[in-house]
């Protein structure tokens, strides 16, 4: 299992995947102050092999949390994950009513999508791992 994390200053998105192409087992967003407890609970409930950590804002602090928990982690390029996460969100939650007529690139999700960014980070790690990069 792989845990993807999209670290931010105040909150961190997380996604737990079994393998590339599988549906996420867990998606969520946690305040950074509660991240250690949330990741520890996920690791206790699921055998996390590695954490794919987005190499962006606050990644050094989150990496220190993972090290303290004894979880192996790898830094992953998170370029364009926010934009791609918006598209992925709307695939899972298609617009309804008049919003169906608005181009998806102009729509904004009705909630934070850090969990979808974490999903993309985990998938990027798995795709790079499969390609041998």
FENJOBEL-V627001 format. One record per backbone hydrogen bond with DSSP energy under -1.0 kcal/mol. NH is the residue of the N-H (numbers start at 1). CO is the residue of the C=O. If there is no record, write none. Layout:
# FENJOBEL-V627001
[[NH;CO] [NH;CO]]
This chain:
# FENJOBEL-V627001
[[2;17] [3;50] [4;15] [5;52] [6;13] [12;30] [13;6] [14;28] [15;4] [16;26] [17;2] [22;19] [25;16] [28;14] [30;12] [32;10] [34;31] [35;32] [38;34] [39;35] [40;36] [41;37] [42;38] [43;39] [44;40] [45;41] [46;42] [48;46] [49;1] [50;1] [51;72] [52;3] [53;74] [54;5] [55;76] [56;54] [59;56] [62;58] [63;59] [64;60] [65;61] [66;62] [67;63] [68;64] [69;65] [70;67] [71;66] [74;51] [76;53] [81;78] [84;80] [85;81] [86;82] [87;83] [88;84] [89;85] [90;86] [91;87] [92;88] [93;89] [99;96] [100;97] [101;98] [106;103] [107;104] [117;113] [118;114] [119;115] [120;116] [121;117] [122;118] [123;119] [124;120] [125;121] [126;122] [127;123] [128;124] [129;125] [130;126] [131;127] [133;128]]
